[in-house]
Structures are given as structure tokens and as C-alpha cells.
Amino acid sequence: MTQNTKRIAVIAANGKSGRAIVQEAVDRGFDVTAIVRGENKTVAQHALSKDLFDLTADDLTGFDAVVDAFGTWAPDTLSQHSASLELLADALSGTNVRLIVVGGAGSLYLNPEHTLQLSQSEGFPAAFQPLATAMGESLAELRQRSDVKWTYVSPAADFRADGPRTGSYVLAGEEFTTNADGESAISYADYAIAIVDELSADPASAHIGQRISVRW
């Protein structure tokens, strides 16, 4: 590892988005630690087998950034989105370690006034409403933290686990955007490129304390 190699930890690294982020980061020369509950199934050079909710500040010391790829969909566990972010923010409070959060699309805004979210729009799938609400609440809570160098990255509405790695994406902000055909989509592989690009950004261009979004 060279002096300039960035050291990152990826939480929930065995998940589909976590594995894609680990792969992209390793391929681009990062020193990666996979934080997983069981056996490491990624290409990360190092692994820490520990439940997210058992992590301490000491576990996250020495990294340049921590990527939170945790996600849960069961109705009785949705509150863990807020609880996990609070735990991680507390652990990283007052440090220079960046916290990059794999977010959701439902909280993207549909109007310039930022009063209407995608999840509140007509036609948003009812099955995804509880998840979108829980993730939106966790983002709102994260926005209150000025003691943590956080960045929240929302994928496109159609987040394709097995989509191709095209090598390109469009970086957007708080508002929901589409391509010329009215589509909002991104593959996990290209989303991972955006995450690692953000990790590679110099301090002047990094999106500290901001939510950004990516699509094709």
C-alpha cells in the first residue's frame, strides 16, 4: 500500500451494492476492509466480521472513509435505517473520516421548492412506500449532523442489480431527474463507479453534508 492509497471500510459488503462497491474500489487501487456479519464473500483485501450494531468508534479508526451499504426491507426492521446511521454518525463524530451512505431514490424531490418527494407522488409503488419513508426519515436525521463528514448518494428509481457496467453516469442533486426518454435507471456497477469517484474527490469538490443522485 502506497502512502496515498485510501483506506476505506464497506459495511454490509456482502450485499449486492456492497460487493459492487468493494470490487470497484479494489480495482481502482483502494485498500478495502469488508465489514460483514459472517464470512467475507468480496474481493476486499481485509475483513472484519462484526454486526453493524456492534461496531465501535475504535473499529472505524484509521479509515479515510466508511461506506454504509446497509439495507433492510422487512417491515419490523425498517427503523434500523435510522438506528444504524445514528450509530455510525456517533462513531465518526468529530473525525475526518467520511461517511458515504448508499441511499434510496424515494426521497428525491419532484419540485424546485423541495416540498414533494418521489415517494409521495401518484403512481409510486405502494409496496416500496414503507421502505422509502424509513430511508427518507434517516436522511432527514442525517441532515441534522454537522459533526460528521457525510454524503448521501441516491440511485436512480430503477436500480438494476444485474445491469451492465457502462462506465458512465449523470451526477445530479436533490431533485429527481430522467434521461431524454424519461427513464431513471442505473446499474449497481455504475453506481459503484459514482461512489468511488466521490471517495476519490479532492476536498474542494467533495459533496460533504450533501445528498447527491446518480443515473444513466
TINUMI-507066 format. One record per residue (C-alpha): residue in one letter; residue number from 0; x, z, y. Coordinates in pm, whole numbers, always signed. Layout:
N
+------+-----+--------+--------+--------+
: code : pos :      X :      Z :      Y :
+------+-----+--------+--------+--------+
:    A : NUM :      X :      Z :      Y :
...
+------+-----+--------+--------+--------+
END
This chain:
216
+------+-----+--------+--------+--------+
: code : pos :      X :      Z :      Y :
+------+-----+--------+--------+--------+
:    M :   0 :     +0 :     +0 :     +0 :
:    T :   1 :   +143 :   -102 :   +334 :
:    Q :   2 :   +127 :   +116 :   +642 :
:    N :   3 :   -150 :    -97 :   +791 :
:    T :   4 :   -370 :   -107 :   +481 :
:    K :   5 :   -706 :    +51 :   +550 :
:    R :   6 :   -827 :   +316 :   +310 :
:    I :   7 :  -1200 :   +319 :   +251 :
:    A :   8 :  -1439 :   +502 :    +24 :
:    V :   9 :  -1756 :   +338 :   -103 :
:    I :  10 :  -2033 :   +578 :   -201 :
:    A :  11 :  -2269 :   +463 :   -478 :
:    A :  12 :  -2010 :   +199 :   -558 :
:    N :  13 :  -2162 :   +116 :   -897 :
:    G :  14 :  -2479 :    -18 :   -736 :
:    K :  15 :  -2521 :   -389 :   -670 :
:    S :  16 :  -2442 :   -372 :   -300 :
:    G :  17 :  -2167 :   -118 :   -358 :
:    R :  18 :  -1994 :   -335 :   -616 :
:    A :  19 :  -2009 :   -638 :   -387 :
:    I :  20 :  -1856 :   -441 :   -100 :
:    V :  21 :  -1582 :   -299 :   -322 :
:    Q :  22 :  -1499 :   -647 :   -454 :
:    E :  23 :  -1478 :   -797 :   -105 :
:    A :  24 :  -1268 :   -510 :    +29 :
:    V :  25 :  -1022 :   -518 :   -262 :
:    D :  26 :   -993 :   -897 :   -239 :
:    R :  27 :   -901 :   -859 :   +127 :
:    G :  28 :   -631 :   -602 :    +70 :
:    F :  29 :   -809 :   -273 :   +135 :
:    D :  30 :   -722 :    +40 :    -58 :
:    V :  31 :  -1059 :   +135 :   -205 :
:    T :  32 :  -1191 :   +451 :   -366 :
:    A :  33 :  -1519 :   +419 :   -553 :
:    I :  34 :  -1732 :   +732 :   -533 :
:    V :  35 :  -1962 :   +728 :   -835 :
:    R :  36 :  -2160 :   +977 :  -1040 :
:    G :  37 :  -2021 :   +858 :  -1373 :
:    E :  38 :  -1769 :   +602 :  -1492 :
:    N :  39 :  -1630 :   +365 :  -1230 :
:    K :  40 :  -1759 :    +14 :  -1301 :
:    T :  41 :  -1597 :   -152 :   -999 :
:    V :  42 :  -1259 :   -309 :   -925 :
:    A :  43 :  -1167 :    -26 :   -687 :
:    Q :  44 :   -810 :    +99 :   -724 :
:    H :  45 :   -923 :   +463 :   -728 :
:    A :  46 :  -1236 :   +652 :   -824 :
:    L :  47 :  -1393 :   +989 :   -752 :
:    S :  48 :  -1662 :  +1091 :   -999 :
:    K :  49 :  -1894 :  +1312 :   -798 :
:    D :  50 :  -2257 :  +1316 :   -692 :
:    L :  51 :  -2312 :  +1222 :   -330 :
:    F :  52 :  -2489 :  +1550 :   -262 :
:    D :  53 :  -2187 :  +1746 :   -388 :
:    L :  54 :  -1939 :  +1574 :   -155 :
:    T :  55 :  -1749 :  +1788 :    +94 :
:    A :  56 :  -1552 :  +1714 :   +409 :
:    D :  57 :  -1233 :  +1753 :   +204 :
:    D :  58 :  -1345 :  +1477 :    -33 :
:    L :  59 :  -1372 :  +1235 :   +261 :
:    T :  60 :  -1049 :  +1331 :   +435 :
:    G :  61 :   -778 :  +1066 :   +464 :
:    F :  62 :  -1002 :   +761 :   +473 :
:    D :  63 :  -1032 :   +520 :   +762 :
:    A :  64 :  -1396 :   +461 :   +678 :
:    V :  65 :  -1668 :   +566 :   +439 :
:    V :  66 :  -1927 :   +308 :   +332 :
:    D :  67 :  -2261 :   +458 :   +232 :
:    A :  68 :  -2427 :   +223 :    -17 :
:    F :  69 :  -2668 :   +486 :   -147 :
:    G :  70 :  -3026 :   +383 :   -205 :
:    T :  71 :  -3325 :   +523 :   -389 :
:    W :  72 :  -3672 :   +378 :   -441 :
:    A :  73 :  -3870 :   +639 :   -636 :
:    P :  74 :  -4141 :   +795 :   -415 :
:    D :  75 :  -4029 :  +1151 :   -485 :
:    T :  76 :  -3668 :  +1078 :   -383 :
:    L :  77 :  -3718 :   +878 :    -61 :
:    S :  78 :  -3636 :  +1182 :   +152 :
:    Q :  79 :  -3283 :  +1161 :    +13 :
:    H :  80 :  -3209 :   +876 :   +256 :
:    S :  81 :  -3225 :  +1124 :   +543 :
:    A :  82 :  -3068 :  +1409 :   +349 :
:    S :  83 :  -2770 :  +1203 :   +235 :
:    L :  84 :  -2699 :  +1065 :   +581 :
:    E :  85 :  -2718 :  +1412 :   +731 :
:    L :  86 :  -2472 :  +1541 :   +470 :
:    L :  87 :  -2227 :  +1258 :   +533 :
:    A :  88 :  -2256 :  +1283 :   +911 :
:    D :  89 :  -2191 :  +1656 :   +894 :
:    A :  90 :  -1888 :  +1600 :   +671 :
:    L :  91 :  -1742 :  +1340 :   +908 :
:    S :  92 :  -1843 :  +1512 :  +1232 :
:    G :  93 :  -1568 :  +1517 :  +1491 :
:    T :  94 :  -1331 :  +1298 :  +1288 :
:    N :  95 :  -1210 :   +941 :  +1341 :
:    V :  96 :  -1344 :   +833 :  +1002 :
:    R :  97 :  -1604 :   +561 :  +1045 :
:    L :  98 :  -1936 :   +581 :   +861 :
:    I :  99 :  -2077 :   +240 :   +769 :
:    V : 100 :  -2432 :   +255 :   +637 :
:    V : 101 :  -2593 :     -7 :   +414 :
:    G : 102 :  -2935 :    -11 :   +577 :
:    G : 103 :  -3270 :   -179 :   +549 :
:    A : 104 :  -3448 :   -461 :   +729 :
:    G : 105 :  -3784 :   -293 :   +778 :
:    S : 106 :  -3673 :   -107 :  +1090 :
:    L : 107 :  -3567 :   -423 :  +1275 :
:    Y : 108 :  -3771 :   -482 :  +1589 :
:    L : 109 :  -4008 :   -772 :  +1647 :
:    N : 110 :  -4024 :   -749 :  +2026 :
:    P : 111 :  -3778 :   -704 :  +2315 :
:    E : 112 :  -3939 :   -372 :  +2405 :
:    H : 113 :  -3847 :   -236 :  +2061 :
:    T : 114 :  -4192 :    -89 :  +2006 :
:    L : 115 :  -4288 :   -285 :  +1693 :
:    Q : 116 :  -4084 :   -283 :  +1374 :
:    L : 117 :  -4093 :   -537 :  +1094 :
:    S : 118 :  -4234 :   -275 :   +858 :
:    Q : 119 :  -4528 :   -224 :  +1095 :
:    S : 120 :  -4622 :   -591 :  +1106 :
:    E : 121 :  -4915 :   -756 :   +934 :
:    G : 122 :  -4812 :   -901 :   +602 :
:    F : 123 :  -4525 :   -659 :   +535 :
:    P : 124 :  -4544 :   -584 :   +160 :
:    A : 125 :  -4727 :   -258 :   +100 :
:    A : 126 :  -4503 :   -179 :   -196 :
:    F : 127 :  -4199 :   -160 :    +33 :
:    Q : 128 :  -4369 :    +38 :   +311 :
:    P : 129 :  -4267 :   +389 :   +192 :
:    L : 130 :  -3905 :   +283 :   +146 :
:    A : 131 :  -3893 :   +110 :   +485 :
:    T : 132 :  -4044 :   +415 :   +651 :
:    A : 133 :  -3795 :   +652 :   +490 :
:    M : 134 :  -3497 :   +435 :   +580 :
:    G : 135 :  -3627 :   +390 :   +934 :
:    E : 136 :  -3654 :   +766 :   +973 :
:    S : 137 :  -3298 :   +814 :   +852 :
:    L : 138 :  -3176 :   +560 :  +1108 :
:    A : 139 :  -3367 :   +737 :  +1385 :
:    E : 140 :  -3199 :  +1063 :  +1288 :
:    L : 141 :  -2858 :   +898 :  +1274 :
:    R : 142 :  -2906 :   +767 :  +1628 :
:    Q : 143 :  -2905 :  +1129 :  +1748 :
:    R : 144 :  -2549 :  +1179 :  +1623 :
:    S : 145 :  -2284 :  +1124 :  +1890 :
:    D : 146 :  -2029 :  +1324 :  +1690 :
:    V : 147 :  -1989 :  +1057 :  +1421 :
:    K : 148 :  -1850 :   +703 :  +1442 :
:    W : 149 :  -2143 :   +542 :  +1263 :
:    T : 150 :  -2253 :   +181 :  +1226 :
:    Y : 151 :  -2581 :    +89 :  +1055 :
:    V : 152 :  -2594 :   -260 :   +903 :
:    S : 153 :  -2937 :   -408 :   +827 :
:    P : 154 :  -2951 :   -702 :   +588 :
:    A : 155 :  -3197 :   -988 :   +618 :
:    A : 156 :  -3552 :   -936 :   +490 :
:    D : 157 :  -3474 :  -1137 :   +176 :
:    F : 158 :  -3170 :   -953 :    +40 :
:    R : 159 :  -3054 :  -1156 :   -260 :
:    A : 160 :  -2852 :   -966 :   -519 :
:    D : 161 :  -2753 :  -1280 :   -708 :
:    G : 162 :  -2733 :  -1515 :   -410 :
:    P : 163 :  -2422 :  -1726 :   -352 :
:    R : 164 :  -2115 :  -1629 :   -154 :
:    T : 165 :  -2118 :  -1893 :   +119 :
:    G : 166 :  -1853 :  -1724 :   +329 :
:    S : 167 :  -2062 :  -1730 :   +644 :
:    Y : 168 :  -2335 :  -1529 :   +814 :
:    V : 169 :  -2500 :  -1477 :  +1151 :
:    L : 170 :  -2441 :  -1144 :  +1323 :
:    A : 171 :  -2742 :  -1015 :  +1515 :
:    G : 172 :  -2854 :   -688 :  +1666 :
:    E : 173 :  -3161 :   -466 :  +1669 :
:    E : 174 :  -3418 :   -745 :  +1655 :
:    F : 175 :  -3542 :   -939 :  +1354 :
:    T : 176 :  -3410 :  -1296 :  +1358 :
:    T : 177 :  -3452 :  -1602 :  +1137 :
:    N : 178 :  -3280 :  -1934 :  +1086 :
:    A : 179 :  -3417 :  -2268 :  +1209 :
:    D : 180 :  -3652 :  -2280 :   +910 :
:    G : 181 :  -3796 :  -1939 :   +986 :
:    E : 182 :  -3614 :  -1773 :   +697 :
:    S : 183 :  -3446 :  -1434 :   +695 :
:    A : 184 :  -3214 :  -1415 :   +396 :
:    I : 185 :  -2863 :  -1309 :   +297 :
:    S : 186 :  -2684 :  -1262 :    -33 :
:    Y : 187 :  -2518 :   -937 :   -131 :
:    A : 188 :  -2186 :  -1123 :   -140 :
:    D : 189 :  -2213 :  -1250 :   +218 :
:    Y : 190 :  -2350 :   -916 :   +336 :
:    A : 191 :  -2035 :   -761 :   +188 :
:    I : 192 :  -1826 :  -1000 :   +397 :
:    A : 193 :  -2003 :   -874 :   +709 :
:    I : 194 :  -1938 :   -512 :   +609 :
:    V : 195 :  -1568 :   -573 :   +555 :
:    D : 196 :  -1546 :   -773 :   +878 :
:    E : 197 :  -1690 :   -471 :  +1060 :
:    L : 198 :  -1438 :   -247 :   +885 :
:    S : 199 :  -1161 :   -483 :   +998 :
:    A : 200 :  -1272 :   -494 :  +1361 :
:    D : 201 :  -1046 :   -354 :  +1629 :
:    P : 202 :  -1184 :    -57 :  +1826 :
:    A : 203 :  -1286 :   -275 :  +2120 :
:    S : 204 :  -1517 :   -493 :  +1910 :
:    A : 205 :  -1638 :   -241 :  +1652 :
:    H : 206 :  -2007 :   -153 :  +1669 :
:    I : 207 :  -1970 :   +223 :  +1697 :
:    G : 208 :  -2300 :   +407 :  +1734 :
:    Q : 209 :  -2496 :    +86 :  +1688 :
:    R : 210 :  -2724 :    -88 :  +1441 :
:    I : 211 :  -2636 :   -450 :  +1367 :
:    S : 212 :  -2801 :   -701 :  +1136 :
:    V : 213 :  -2681 :   -998 :   +934 :
:    R : 214 :  -2847 :  -1306 :   +790 :
:    W : 215 :  -2762 :  -1661 :   +694 :
+------+-----+--------+--------+--------+
END
